[in-house]
Amino acid sequence: MIRALHVVVPARNEEVLLPEALASIDAARRRASIVHPEVMIDVTVVLDRSVDGSASVVRRAGVRSLSVDHGNVGAARRSGATAALRTAAALQIGVDDLWLASTDADTVVPPHWLVGHIDLSRTHDAVIGTVEPRGLTDSRVLMEWRARHHLVEGHPHVHGANLGLRASTYLAIGGFRAMASDEDVDLVRRALVLLADHDLALVGLLAAGGVL
């Protein structure tokens, strides 16, 4: 069982959507704290070249923030993960006992999200979850989207908005690379090379986000 979980959220000028995202993460954190009180849960929002009110949103939410000047989502995620590793090290929490969870500033995670990651960490070293678009009012468009996406176990999709892995695994594969896009796909590709099938869960663990 992991001892700590750290959620990393990259954000760039997301003051409109960030409040709802952080509120949903807080709800998931509170539920996880009830179900798994033994797991310490932290959240870091990585503010990458944000010039709007995102920093004020983070302060009001009472979570950690990290300001960087990358202009690159892969580098922002990497900075957040590095900060999480440093926090854990200061608390003498080893990399095998730390879980790194990733989501996005335009994403609303469900209340069971972190409970799911913690439960899966007992038997897996990485979790690749699914997402579903929100705010779509055209049922035809939504049906077409669902026809192209499989929201079930064993799905083929990778989303930085719903991703988690043990810190030791993250370090073993070299972490997020400084990529402007597809940094999540690149990370999972390397994880698949490292991990046996039973160590990696391709699960329908939904994080409903602004995909479209």
C-alpha positions in Angstrom: 0.0 0.0 0.0 1.3 3.5 -0.9 1.9 6.0 1.9 1.4 9.2 -0.1 -0.3 10.4 -3.3 0.5 13.6 -5.1 -1.8 15.1 -7.8 0.0 17.3 -10.4 -2.1 19.7 -12.4 -0.4 21.8 -15.2 -2.2 25.1 -15.9 -1.7 28.0 -18.2 -4.2 30.8 -18.0 -7.0 28.6 -16.8 -8.7 30.9 -14.2 -12.1 30.2 -15.7 -12.0 26.4 -15.6 -9.5 25.8 -12.7 -11.9 26.5 -9.8 -14.2 23.6 -10.8 -11.2 21.4 -11.5 -9.7 22.0 -8.1 -13.1 21.7 -6.3 -13.5 18.2 -7.9 -10.0 17.2 -6.9 -10.7 18.4 -3.3 -13.9 16.3 -3.3 -11.9 13.2 -4.5 -9.2 13.9 -1.9 -11.8 14.2 0.9 -13.4 10.9 -0.1 -10.0 9.2 -0.4 -9.0 10.5 3.1 -12.1 8.8 4.5 -11.6 5.5 2.7 -7.8 5.5 3.1 -6.9 7.8 6.0 -3.4 6.2 6.1 -2.5 7.8 2.7 -1.2 11.4 2.7 -2.6 13.4 -0.3 -1.1 16.6 -1.7 -2.0 18.6 -4.8 0.4 20.9 -6.8 -0.8 23.2 -9.6 2.1 24.0 -11.9 1.5 27.5 -13.2 3.3 27.6 -16.5 3.6 31.2 -17.9 0.2 32.1 -16.5 -0.6 35.8 -16.7 -4.3 35.6 -15.7 -5.8 35.0 -12.3 -4.9 31.4 -12.0 -2.5 32.0 -9.1 -5.3 33.6 -7.1 -7.6 30.6 -7.8 -4.9 28.3 -6.5 -4.4 30.4 -3.4 -8.1 30.4 -2.6 -8.2 26.6 -3.1 -5.4 26.2 -0.5 -3.3 23.9 -2.5 0.4 24.0 -3.4 1.5 26.0 -6.5 4.6 26.1 -8.5 5.4 28.8 -11.0 7.5 27.9 -14.0 8.5 29.5 -17.3 8.5 26.5 -19.6 5.6 27.2 -22.1 5.6 23.4 -22.4 3.1 21.0 -20.9 5.6 18.1 -20.7 8.1 20.2 -18.9 5.4 21.5 -16.6 4.2 18.0 -15.6 7.9 17.1 -15.1 8.4 20.1 -12.7 5.3 19.1 -10.8 6.4 15.5 -10.4 9.9 16.7 -9.3 8.3 18.9 -6.6 6.2 15.9 -5.5 9.3 13.7 -5.2 11.1 16.4 -3.2 8.2 16.8 -0.8 8.0 13.0 -0.3 11.8 12.8 0.3 11.6 15.5 3.0 9.0 13.4 4.7 11.1 10.3 4.3 8.6 8.6 2.0 10.3 6.3 -0.5 9.6 6.2 -4.2 7.9 2.8 -3.9 5.4 4.4 -1.4 4.6 7.5 -3.5 1.9 7.6 -6.2 2.0 10.4 -8.8 -1.5 11.2 -10.2 -1.9 13.5 -13.2 -4.9 15.5 -14.4 -5.6 18.8 -16.2 -6.9 22.2 -15.3 -9.9 21.9 -17.6 -10.9 18.5 -16.1 -13.5 17.6 -13.5 -12.6 14.3 -11.9 -15.3 12.1 -10.2 -15.4 11.7 -6.4 -14.1 8.2 -6.6 -11.1 9.1 -8.7 -8.3 9.0 -6.1 -9.9 6.1 -4.2 -9.6 4.2 -7.5 -5.9 5.1 -8.0 -5.1 4.1 -4.4 -6.9 0.8 -4.7 -5.2 0.0 -8.0 -1.8 0.9 -6.5 -2.0 -2.3 -4.4 -1.6 -4.5 -7.5 -0.4 -2.2 -10.3 2.5 0.2 -10.9 0.7 2.4 -13.4 -2.9 3.3 -14.1 -4.1 4.7 -17.5 -7.7 5.8 -17.2 -10.3 7.1 -19.6 -12.0 10.5 -20.0 -15.3 11.6 -21.3 -16.2 15.0 -22.8 -18.5 17.3 -20.8 -20.7 20.1 -22.0 -21.7 18.5 -25.3 -25.4 19.2 -26.0 -25.4 17.6 -29.5 -26.3 13.9 -28.9 -25.1 13.0 -32.4 -21.7 14.4 -31.8 -21.5 12.7 -28.4 -22.5 9.3 -29.9 -19.8 9.7 -32.6 -17.2 10.5 -29.9 -18.2 7.4 -27.9 -18.1 5.3 -31.0 -14.4 6.2 -31.3 -13.5 5.9 -27.6 -13.7 2.8 -25.5 -14.5 3.6 -21.9 -13.8 0.1 -20.6 -11.0 -2.0 -19.1 -8.3 -2.7 -21.7 -9.0 0.5 -23.7 -6.2 1.8 -26.0 -6.4 5.5 -25.0 -3.9 7.6 -23.1 -4.9 10.8 -21.3 -2.8 13.1 -19.1 -6.0 14.1 -17.5 -6.3 10.6 -15.9 -3.0 9.0 -15.4 -1.1 7.7 -12.4 2.0 5.7 -11.6 4.3 4.7 -8.8 7.1 7.2 -8.3 9.7 4.4 -8.6 8.2 3.5 -12.0 8.1 7.1 -13.1 11.8 7.5 -12.3 12.7 4.2 -13.9 11.3 5.3 -17.3 12.8 8.8 -17.1 9.7 10.8 -16.3 7.8 13.2 -18.5 9.8 14.7 -21.3 9.7 18.4 -22.3 7.2 17.9 -25.2 4.7 20.4 -26.4 2.1 17.6 -26.8 1.7 13.9 -26.4 4.0 13.9 -23.4 1.4 11.5 -21.8 1.5 9.1 -24.7 5.3 9.1 -24.7 5.4 8.3 -21.0 3.0 5.4 -21.3 4.9 4.0 -24.3 8.0 3.8 -22.2 6.0 2.4 -19.2 4.6 -0.4 -21.5 8.2 -1.4 -22.3 9.2 -1.6 -18.7 6.1 -3.1 -17.1 4.6 -6.5 -17.5 0.9 -6.6 -18.3 -0.1 -7.3 -14.8 1.7 -4.2 -13.5 -0.2 -1.8 -15.8 -4.0 -1.2 -15.6 -5.8 0.2 -18.6 -9.0 0.9 -16.8 -12.2 2.7 -17.4 -11.6 5.0 -14.5 -13.4 8.1 -15.8 -12.3 11.7 -15.4 -14.9 13.8 -17.1 -13.1 16.7 -18.8 -13.3 19.3 -21.5 -12.0 17.0 -24.2 -14.0 18.5 -27.1 
